[in-house]
Amino acid sequence: MLQQHKLNTSIVLVFFIGIILCSSCKHSRTETVQPSTEHVDWADSAYQLNAIANELYNNGQVDSLEVFVPKAMKTCLEHGQMERYYTIWRVLVEKLIWIDQYDKAMAMAMKMEGDAIKRHEDHGLFEAYSLLGLGYAYRGNVDESVKFFQKAISIFHSKNVAPLMETYNYLTQVQTDSSQLENLPSTLEEWKKHIDENHYSKSKATIEKWAQWNYQYQRSMTDYLVTTGQLKAAMAALDSSEHYLKLEGNPIIDRLQLLYTRSSLELTRHDYTAALEHSQKMLDLASNRVDNSHKINALTMKVEALERLGRYKEALEWQHKLKNFKDSLTTADNMKELNMLNKHFEVNELKMEAERNRLRAKTQQLFLIIVIAVVALIALVVFIILRNRTTAKLAKAHNELQKAYEQLEIANSKAEESLRMKNNFIHQISHEINTPLSILSGFSQIITMPNIKLSTEEREKLYKDLVENTNRISGLVNRVIDLSEANSKVAIERCDKVEAILIAMDAIESSGISQATHLEFSQQIPDEIGNIVLTTNQKAATRALIQILDNAYKFTTPTGSKKAYQDQPEIAEKKRARLTVTRNDTHILFTVEDNGIVIPPEEAEHIFEEFVQLNIFYEGTGVGLTIARSLARKLGGDITLDTNYISGARFIMSLPLK
């Protein structure tokens, strides 16, 4: 609630700032006598706009940032504040990179490059190249990342050298992580030269900034020396880092980074006691901070140091603390996302109950594992103390404990993967909902504008768009409800007497596949099938078949994925889909086949799991097949993929005759 209030406040603030700026620009163009703006310092105004953008960035208010940045850029452009114009633009693009909206961020960075070339603005080109380097680094494209970082450095001419220092920092990290060590010494040498040329001594603030650059440089030098095995020199570079850290004012984040590097280096030097000491200092310092990533790093480092020292019991205890801490953070993130969804759709009780059940089941499972591990450990200690078994039996017990620990790690990895997939689903649903909501909000503002005059065609188009986006939101809500019902243990009553052909016809009509213009749809239902009556649940059976037809509709759509059809031009031809209804001795079989995207045989079961999307370039949430199979199995049947069919995809839904 507090976060939503903060977001709404920021949006209102941005809205009023935009009104003031636009009003100011409008009044300056009128012919009436206005107070002179000749002595207004627009550089200060641009600085304040930059500060507001950074505040929205740091608070994670992406929606407000996307609204604010274009207005702030317009103000800077109108008053000749070109450096701030590109710096504010950079804030938005960089935020999009970090929240994994990669394609949107890279498109915007390329647009910035074109804008800077058109205006002959070197600083704009610098920001664009730096962002492209950052984007390619985020996706692991080292060669392109290094190329753009170096291009950015080569054209930098601003008096404010802070962006240049940041770019050098990114470049050395990429070269170190990618093992491109042959070029790293020259990069470090160039960086040090720029730092020395900008040595300030006039004020405490400039000294701290200079010290920060030296600290970052020494950190990068340490990483290079560790990577090349020069451990003594790396220790000396770390000492230099600490010297500049004190001049900088000992900021907590940099102190935590330094402790982490020292602990890692001591592990490399096999001084595990020192590594443990540094990790404990890091843990003490991180415990008082909101940023939990440093606490996770400290706990991870401490567990590794204890394991290297052979203190396995303590290591296992701290491993449990680390796991519980990660689970608590994941739970908090999930609750935050769920609360945002609840405000949009008023389905709070349904989703919260599902989340509570999932967390309760997971907590019970983890509690049972921990109890078993603790009991096993206690039993081992008592066994050693009371019986004093031989060395061979002690080694055997140790091996068994090691196997249990490895199994625990495997279980933990699977649990984390499941949580990641669910988080991706929540983020995607949130994004899918925000898009039509934004459109509806825009249309509402247009309709309610005073003195607005719309033609009949414009009104019809507005009405059509409103209906389409409303239906899109309803569809997403129904998708969430369907998934919740599919995961529930509640049985489905099977008391409807319904003809098999009626189920097929209802599913075809509801899915809309027969009206699709991009494919040729056909149905093959023998006459004898029309006389067969099933005892089932008509609504559930129809819903399951609709999901399979929707799957065929989506993965035969040429516009569904531009990237996919570029990679496989042979599938851009006219598509076909067919529904066939047959029977065997015990079941009615509904077979849906198409000549769209081929599913590999090894993924035949994986695709029925929650949130699985084999091709990320197609829209969807990854739950349709999960819902379909769950409904079919509750009706006594099943849904399978025919792996022998290699011309596309063929799904078979079976329902019992009795």
C-alpha positions in Angstrom: 0.0 0.0 0.0 2.8 2.4 0.9 4.7 1.6 -2.3 1.5 2.2 -4.4 0.9 5.5 -2.6 4.5 6.5 -3.3 4.1 5.6 -7.0 0.9 7.6 -7.3 2.5 10.6 -5.6 5.4 10.4 -8.0 3.1 10.3 -11.0 1.1 13.3 -9.7 4.5 15.2 -9.2 5.6 14.4 -12.7 2.2 15.4 -14.1 2.3 18.8 -12.5 5.9 19.4 -13.5 5.0 18.6 -17.1 2.0 21.1 -16.9 4.3 23.8 -15.5 7.0 23.3 -18.1 4.5 23.1 -21.0 2.7 26.1 -19.8 6.0 28.0 -19.5 6.9 27.1 -23.1 3.5 28.1 -24.4 3.4 31.4 -22.7 6.8 32.3 -24.0 5.5 32.1 -27.5 2.5 34.4 -27.0 2.6 38.0 -28.1 1.3 39.3 -24.8 3.7 41.0 -22.4 5.2 38.4 -20.0 7.9 38.6 -17.3 11.3 38.3 -18.9 13.0 34.9 -18.8 16.3 36.3 -20.0 18.1 35.7 -16.7 16.6 32.2 -16.0 19.4 29.7 -15.4 18.1 26.7 -17.4 21.3 24.7 -16.5 20.0 24.6 -12.9 16.5 23.6 -14.1 18.0 20.8 -16.2 20.1 19.6 -13.3 16.9 19.4 -11.1 15.1 17.4 -13.9 18.1 15.0 -14.0 17.9 14.6 -10.2 14.2 13.7 -10.4 14.9 11.1 -13.1 17.6 9.6 -10.9 15.3 9.5 -7.9 12.6 7.6 -9.9 15.4 5.3 -11.2 16.7 4.5 -7.7 13.1 3.9 -6.4 12.3 1.5 -9.2 9.3 3.6 -10.4 9.7 2.6 -14.1 6.2 3.7 -15.2 6.7 7.2 -13.7 10.1 7.3 -15.3 8.8 6.5 -18.7 6.2 9.4 -18.4 8.7 11.9 -16.9 11.7 11.5 -19.2 10.2 12.6 -22.6 8.8 15.8 -20.9 12.2 16.5 -19.2 14.0 15.9 -22.5 11.7 18.3 -24.3 12.4 21.0 -21.8 16.2 20.5 -22.1 16.0 20.5 -25.9 14.0 23.8 -26.0 16.5 25.6 -23.8 19.7 24.2 -25.3 20.7 21.9 -22.4 21.9 19.2 -24.8 24.2 17.3 -22.4 21.4 17.0 -19.8 19.0 16.0 -22.7 21.1 12.9 -23.4 22.0 12.2 -19.8 18.3 12.1 -18.8 17.5 9.9 -21.8 20.3 7.5 -20.6 18.6 7.1 -17.2 15.6 5.5 -18.8 17.5 3.3 -21.2 19.8 2.0 -18.5 16.8 1.2 -16.2 15.2 -0.8 -19.0 18.4 -2.8 -19.4 18.5 -3.8 -15.7 14.8 -4.8 -15.6 15.4 -7.1 -18.6 13.4 -5.1 -21.2 16.4 -5.7 -23.5 14.9 -5.3 -27.0 13.1 -2.0 -26.0 16.3 -0.6 -24.4 18.5 -1.5 -27.4 16.0 0.0 -29.8 16.0 3.2 -27.7 19.8 3.3 -27.6 20.0 3.0 -31.4 17.5 5.8 -31.7 19.7 7.9 -29.4 22.6 7.2 -31.7 20.7 8.4 -34.8 19.5 11.5 -32.9 23.0 12.4 -31.8 24.4 12.0 -35.4 21.6 14.2 -36.7 22.3 16.9 -34.2 26.2 16.5 -34.4 26.3 16.0 -30.6 29.4 14.1 -29.5 28.1 13.6 -25.9 24.9 12.1 -27.3 27.0 9.6 -29.3 29.1 8.9 -26.2 25.9 8.0 -24.2 24.5 5.9 -27.0 27.7 3.9 -27.6 28.1 3.4 -23.8 24.5 2.1 -23.5 24.9 -0.2 -26.5 28.1 -1.6 -24.8 26.2 -2.1 -21.6 23.3 -3.8 -23.4 25.6 -6.2 -25.2 27.5 -7.0 -22.0 24.2 -7.7 -20.3 23.4 -10.4 -22.9 27.0 -11.8 -22.9 28.1 -10.5 -26.4 31.6 -9.6 -25.3 33.0 -8.5 -28.7 30.2 -6.1 -29.5 30.3 -4.8 -25.9 34.0 -4.0 -26.0 33.7 -2.4 -29.4 31.0 0.1 -28.3 32.7 0.9 -25.0 35.9 1.7 -26.8 34.0 3.9 -29.4 32.4 5.8 -26.5 35.7 6.5 -24.9 37.3 7.6 -28.2 34.8 10.4 -28.7 34.4 11.7 -25.1 35.0 15.4 -24.8 32.9 16.6 -21.8 34.3 18.6 -18.9 32.4 16.3 -16.5 34.6 13.2 -16.7 32.4 11.1 -14.3 30.6 9.3 -17.2 34.0 8.5 -18.8 35.2 6.9 -15.5 32.1 4.8 -15.3 32.6 3.6 -18.9 36.2 2.5 -18.2 34.8 0.7 -15.1 32.3 -1.3 -17.3 34.9 -2.0 -20.0 37.5 -3.4 -17.6 34.8 -5.6 -16.0 33.8 -7.0 -19.4 37.4 -7.7 -20.4 38.2 -9.4 -17.1 35.0 -11.6 -17.1 35.5 -12.6 -20.7 39.2 -13.4 -20.2 40.2 -10.9 -22.9 43.3 -10.2 -20.8 45.6 -9.2 -23.6 44.0 -5.8 -24.0 43.2 -5.2 -20.3 46.6 -3.7 -19.3 46.4 -1.0 -21.9 42.8 -0.2 -20.9 43.9 0.1 -17.2 46.8 2.3 -18.2 44.6 4.7 -20.2 42.1 4.8 -17.3 44.8 5.7 -14.8 46.1 8.4 -17.0 42.7 10.1 -17.2 42.3 9.8 -13.4 45.7 11.4 -12.8 44.8 14.2 -15.2 41.7 15.1 -13.2 43.2 15.2 -9.7 41.1 17.7 -7.7 42.2 19.2 -4.4 40.0 22.3 -4.0 37.2 20.8 -1.9 36.2 17.7 0.0 33.6 16.8 -2.6 36.0 16.8 -5.5 38.6 14.8 -3.5 36.0 12.2 -2.6 35.1 11.9 -6.3 38.7 11.5 -7.4 39.2 8.9 -4.6 36.2 7.0 -5.8 37.7 6.8 -9.3 41.0 5.5 -7.9 39.1 3.0 -5.8 37.3 1.6 -8.8 40.5 1.5 -10.8 42.3 -0.4 -8.0 39.4 -2.8 -7.8 39.6 -3.5 -11.5 43.4 -3.9 -11.2 42.8 -6.4 -8.4 40.5 -8.5 -10.5 43.1 -8.5 -13.4 45.9 -9.6 -11.0 43.8 -12.3 -9.4 42.8 -13.6 -12.9 46.4 -13.8 -14.0 47.5 -15.4 -10.8 49.5 -12.4 -9.4 48.2 -12.8 -5.9 50.8 -10.8 -4.0 50.3 -7.9 -6.4 46.6 -8.3 -6.0 46.9 -7.9 -2.2 48.8 -4.7 -2.7 46.2 -3.4 -5.1 43.5 -4.2 -2.5 45.5 -2.2 0.1 45.5 0.7 -2.3 41.8 0.3 -2.7 41.3 0.6 1.0 43.4 3.7 1.1 41.2 5.5 -1.5 38.1 4.1 0.2 39.1 6.0 3.4 39.6 9.2 1.3 36.2 8.6 -0.3 34.6 8.6 3.1 34.2 4.8 3.6 30.7 4.4 1.9 29.1 1.2 3.1 28.5 -0.3 -0.4 32.2 0.1 -1.4 33.3 -1.2 2.0 31.1 -4.3 1.4 32.6 -4.8 -2.1 36.1 -4.5 -0.7 35.4 -7.1 2.0 33.9 -9.5 -0.6 37.0 -9.1 -2.8 39.3 -9.7 0.2 37.4 -12.8 1.2 37.5 -14.2 -2.4 41.2 -13.5 -2.6 41.9 -15.3 0.7 40.0 -18.3 -0.6 42.2 -18.3 -3.7 45.3 -18.0 -1.5 44.0 -20.9 0.6 44.0 -18.7 3.8 40.5 -19.9 4.8 40.7 -18.5 8.3 41.2 -15.0 6.9 38.5 -15.5 4.3 36.1 -16.5 7.2 37.1 -13.4 9.2 36.4 -11.1 6.2 33.1 -12.7 5.4 32.0 -12.3 9.0 32.9 -8.6 8.9 30.9 -8.3 5.7 27.9 -10.0 7.3 28.0 -7.7 10.3 28.1 -4.6 8.0 25.5 -5.9 5.6 23.0 -6.8 8.4 22.2 -3.1 8.8 21.4 -2.5 5.1 18.2 -2.7 3.1 20.1 -4.1 0.1 20.1 -7.8 0.8 22.4 -8.9 -2.1 25.4 -8.1 0.1 24.1 -10.2 2.9 23.6 -13.1 0.5 27.2 -12.7 -0.7 28.5 -12.6 2.9 26.6 -15.8 3.8 27.7 -17.6 0.6 31.4 -16.7 1.3 31.1 -17.8 4.9 29.6 -21.2 4.0 32.5 -21.8 1.5 35.2 -20.8 4.0 33.7 -23.1 6.6 33.6 -26.0 4.1 37.2 -25.4 3.1 38.2 -25.5 6.8 36.4 -28.8 7.2 33.8 -27.5 9.6 31.0 -29.2 7.8 28.4 -29.0 10.6 28.8 -25.2 10.9 28.8 -24.9 7.1 25.5 -26.9 6.9 23.9 -24.7 9.6 24.9 -21.5 7.7 23.8 -23.0 4.4 20.3 -23.4 6.0 20.4 -19.8 7.2 21.3 -18.7 3.6 18.5 -20.8 2.1 15.9 -19.5 4.6 17.0 -15.9 3.9 16.7 -16.4 0.2 13.3 -17.9 0.6 12.2 -15.0 2.8 13.3 -12.5 0.1 11.6 -14.6 -2.6 8.4 -14.7 -0.6 8.5 -10.9 -0.1 9.0 -10.3 -3.8 6.1 -12.6 -4.7 3.8 -11.0 -2.2 4.6 -7.5 -3.7 3.8 -8.7 -7.2 0.6 -10.3 -6.1 -0.6 -7.2 -4.2 -0.1 -5.2 -7.4 -2.2 -7.7 -9.4 -4.9 -7.7 -6.7 -5.4 -3.9 -7.0 -6.0 -4.3 -10.8 -8.4 -7.3 -10.9 -10.0 -7.7 -7.4 -9.1 -11.4 -7.2 -7.1 -11.1 -4.0 -8.6 -14.0 -2.1 -8.2 -16.5 -4.9 -4.5 -15.7 -5.6 -3.5 -15.2 -1.9 -5.0 -18.5 -0.9 -3.1 -20.3 -3.7 0.1 -18.5 -2.7 -0.4 -19.4 1.0 -1.0 -23.0 0.1 2.1 -23.1 -2.0 4.2 -21.5 0.7 2.8 -23.7 3.4 3.5 -26.8 1.4 7.1 -25.6 0.7 7.6 -24.7 4.3 6.5 -28.1 5.5 8.8 -29.8 2.9 11.8 -27.6 3.9 11.0 -28.2 7.6 11.0 -31.9 7.1 14.3 -31.9 5.2 15.9 -29.7 7.9 14.6 -32.0 10.7 15.9 -35.1 8.8 19.3 -33.4 8.3 19.5 -32.3 11.9 18.5 -35.7 13.2 21.0 -37.4 10.9 23.7 -35.1 12.1 22.9 -35.6 15.8 22.8 -39.3 15.3 26.2 -39.2 13.6 27.7 -37.2 16.5 26.2 -39.5 19.2 27.3 -42.6 17.2 30.9 -41.3 17.1 31.0 -40.3 20.8 29.4 -43.5 22.2 30.7 -46.2 19.9 34.0 -44.9 18.6 33.7 -46.8 15.4 36.6 -47.6 13.3 38.0 -45.2 10.7 36.4 -47.1 7.9 32.9 -46.8 9.3 33.5 -43.1 10.1 34.5 -42.5 6.5 31.3 -44.4 5.3 29.1 -42.2 7.5 30.8 -39.1 6.2 30.2 -40.2 2.6 26.5 -40.7 3.4 26.3 -37.3 4.9 28.0 -35.8 1.8 25.4 -37.5 -0.5 22.6 -36.1 1.6 24.1 -32.7 1.3 24.4 -33.0 -2.5 20.7 -34.1 -2.7 19.8 -31.1 -0.6 21.6 -28.8 -3.1 19.8 -30.5 -6.0 16.4 -30.0 -4.3 17.3 -26.4 -3.6 18.3 -25.8 -7.3 15.0 -27.3 -8.5 13.0 -25.2 -6.0 14.9 -22.0 -7.1 14.1 -22.8 -10.8 10.5 -23.3 -10.0 10.4 -19.9 -8.2 12.2 -18.2 -11.0 9.7 -19.5 -13.6 6.7 -18.4 -11.4 8.3 -15.0 -10.9 8.7 -14.7 -14.7 5.0 -15.6 -15.1 4.0 -12.9 -12.5 6.1 -10.3 -14.2 4.8 -11.2 -17.7 1.1 -11.2 -16.5 1.7 -7.8 -14.8 3.3 -6.4 -18.1 0.5 -7.9 -20.2 -2.1 -6.2 -18.0 -0.4 -2.8 -17.7 -0.4 -2.5 -21.5 -4.2 -2.6 -22.1 -4.7 -0.6 -18.9 -2.5 2.2 -20.2 -4.4 2.1 -23.5 -7.8 2.3 -21.7 -6.5 5.1 -19.5 -5.4 7.1 -22.6 -8.7 6.6 -24.4 -10.6 7.6 -21.2 -8.6 10.9 -21.1 -9.4 11.5 -24.8 -13.1 10.9 -24.3 -13.3 13.1 -21.2 -11.4 16.1 -22.7 -13.6 19.2 -22.8 -14.8 20.3 -26.2 -13.6 17.1 -27.8 -15.3 16.3 -31.1 -15.1 12.9 -32.6 -16.4 11.6 -35.9 -18.6 8.5 -36.0 -15.7 6.5 -37.4 -13.4 7.7 -34.6 -16.0 6.8 -32.0 -16.4 3.4 -33.5 -12.7 2.8 -33.5 -12.4 4.0 -29.9 -15.2 1.7 -28.9 -13.6 -1.2 -30.7 -10.3 -0.6 -29.1 -11.9 -0.3 -25.6 -13.7 -3.6 -26.1 -10.6 -5.4 -27.4 -8.4 -4.2 -24.5 -11.1 -4.9 -21.9 -11.5 -8.4 -23.3 -7.7 -8.8 -23.2 -7.7 -8.0 -19.5 -10.6 -10.4 -18.9 -8.8 -13.1 -20.7 -5.6 -12.7 -18.6 -7.7 -12.8 -15.4 -9.5 -15.9 -16.6 -6.0 -17.4 -17.4 -4.9 -16.9 -13.8 -8.2 -18.3 -12.5 -7.9 -21.3 -14.8 -4.3 -22.0 -13.6 -5.4 -21.8 -9.9 -8.3 -24.2 -10.6 -6.0 -26.6 -12.5 -3.6 -26.7 -9.5 -6.3 -27.3 -7.0 -7.2 -30.8 -5.7 -10.9 -30.3 -6.1 -12.5 -33.0 -8.2 -14.7 -32.1 -11.2 -18.2 -33.5 -11.3 -18.9 -35.7 -14.3 -22.7 -35.8 -14.6 -23.3 -34.1 -18.0 -24.7 -36.3 -20.8 -23.2 -34.6 -23.9 -22.5 -35.7 -27.5 -18.8 -35.8 -28.4 -19.5 -33.7 -31.6 -21.1 -31.0 -29.4 -17.8 -30.6 -27.4 -15.9 -30.3 -30.6 -18.2 -27.7 -32.2 -18.3 -25.6 -29.0 -14.5 -25.6 -28.8 -14.1 -24.6 -32.4 -16.5 -21.7 -32.1 -15.1 -20.4 -28.8 -11.5 -20.6 -30.0 -12.2 -18.7 -33.2 -9.8 -20.9 -35.1 -12.3 -21.5 -37.9 -12.4 -17.7 -38.7 -8.6 -17.4 -38.7 -7.3 -15.8 -41.9 -3.7 -17.0 -41.6 -4.5 -20.8 -41.8 -6.8 -23.3 -43.4 -8.8 -25.1 -40.7 -10.6 -28.3 -41.3 -12.5 -30.8 -39.2 -12.9 -34.6 -39.7 -15.8 -36.1 -37.6 -17.1 -39.4 -38.9 -20.9 -39.9 -38.8 -20.7 -42.6 -36.2 -19.1 -40.2 -33.7 -22.2 -38.0 -33.8 -24.2 -40.7 -32.0 -21.8 -41.2 -29.1 -22.8 -39.6 -25.8 -20.3 -39.1 -23.1 -20.9 -38.8 -19.3 -18.5 -36.0 -18.4 -18.3 -32.3 -17.5 -19.2 -30.4 -20.7 -17.7 -27.1 -19.6 -14.3 -28.6 -18.5 -14.0 -30.8 -21.5 -14.7 -27.9 -23.9 -12.2 -25.7 -22.0 -9.5 -28.3 -22.3 -10.0 -28.7 -26.1 -10.1 -24.8 -26.5 -6.6 -24.6 -25.0 -5.2 -27.1 -27.6 -6.9 -25.2 -30.5 -5.6 -21.9 -29.1 -2.1 -23.5 -29.1 -2.5 -24.4 -32.8 -3.8 -20.9 -33.6 -0.9 -19.2 -31.9 2.0 -21.2 -33.3 0.8 -21.0 -36.9 0.5 -17.2 -36.8 3.0 -15.6 -39.1 2.8 -12.3 -37.2 3.2 -14.1 -33.9 7.0 -14.1 -34.0 8.9 -12.1 -36.6 12.2 -13.5 -35.3 11.0 -17.1 -35.5 9.9 -16.8 -39.1 13.2 -15.1 -40.0 15.1 -18.1 -38.6 12.8 -20.6 -40.3 11.6 -19.0 -43.6 10.2 -22.4 -44.8 7.3 -22.1 -42.3 6.1 -18.7 -43.6 3.8 -20.5 -46.1 0.1 -20.9 -45.7 -0.6 -22.8 -42.5 -3.1 -25.6 -41.9 -4.8 -27.0 -38.8 -7.2 -29.9 -38.4 -9.4 -31.3 -35.6 -10.2 -35.1 -35.9 -12.6 -37.0 -33.6 -12.2 -40.8 -33.4 -12.7 -43.5 -30.8 -11.1 -46.7 -29.5 -12.5 -49.4 -27.2 -12.5 -47.2 -24.1 -12.0 -43.5 -25.1 -13.1 -40.7 -27.4 -10.0 -39.1 -29.0 -9.8 -35.5 -30.0 -6.7 -35.0 -32.2 -5.5 -31.4 -33.1 -2.7 -31.2 -35.6 -1.0 -28.3 -37.4 2.0 -27.6 -39.6 3.4 -24.8 -37.4 6.4 -24.9 -35.0 7.8 -28.4 -34.4 8.2 -29.5 -30.7 11.4 -31.6 -30.1 10.6 -35.1 -28.7 12.7 -34.5 -25.6 10.3 -31.6 -24.7 7.2 -33.8 -25.0 6.6 -33.7 -21.2 8.3 -30.5 -20.3 5.8 -28.4 -22.3 3.0 -29.5 -20.0 4.8 -28.0 -16.9 3.7 -24.6 -15.6 5.2 -21.4 -17.3 7.2 -23.3 -19.9 7.7 -21.5 -23.2 10.0 -23.1 -25.7 10.0 -20.1 -28.0 10.2 -16.7 -26.1 9.4 -14.8 -29.3 5.7 -15.9 -29.2 3.3 -14.2 -26.9 1.8 -16.3 -24.1 2.1 -17.2 -20.4 3.2 -20.8 -20.7 0.2 -22.2 -18.8 -2.3 -23.2 -21.5 -1.1 -26.8 -21.9 -0.8 -27.2 -18.1 -4.4 -26.2 -17.7 -5.6 -28.4 -20.5 -3.9 -31.6 -19.3 -5.1 -30.9 -15.7 -8.7 -30.6 -16.8 -8.5 -33.7 -19.0 -7.0 -35.9 -16.2 -9.6 -34.7 -13.7 -12.2 -35.9 -16.3 -10.5 -39.4 -16.3 -8.7 -38.8 -19.6 -5.3 -37.3 -20.6 -3.5 -35.1 -23.2 -0.3 -36.2 -24.9 2.0 -35.0 -27.7 2.4 -37.4 -30.6 6.2 -37.3 -31.0 6.0 -39.4 -34.3 4.4 -36.4 -36.0 7.2 -34.2 -37.4 5.4 -31.8 -39.7 4.3 -29.5 -36.8 2.5 -30.4 -33.6 -0.1 -33.1 -32.9 -1.9 -33.2 -29.6 -4.3 -36.0 -28.6 -7.0 -35.5 -25.9 -8.7 -38.6 -24.7 -12.0 -38.8 -22.7 -13.4 -42.0 -21.3 -16.6 -43.4 -22.9 -17.9 -44.4 -19.5 
